[in-house]
């Protein structure tokens, strides 16, 4: 499906590459949103409500791949850095 959209100019090349590839060991909110096929505000809300574990690095937020995998499996988050 993504190949068809890309060929038609429906989605940027970078979005299809990130969503089709594996998530990095520690991902940005934008990368997690693409991976989950969701929006950045939705991912930030999941972090804020402790449904998705995240790490704060200065002003940046990073999400461990293990936390995304746990979220997909439906496991509860063990806490989140705010």
Buried (B, 14 or more C-beta within 10 A) or exposed (E): EEEEEBEEEEBEEEBBEBBEEEBBEBBBBEBBBBBBEEEBEBBBEBBEEBEBBBBEEEEEBBBBBEBBEBBEEEEEBEEBEE
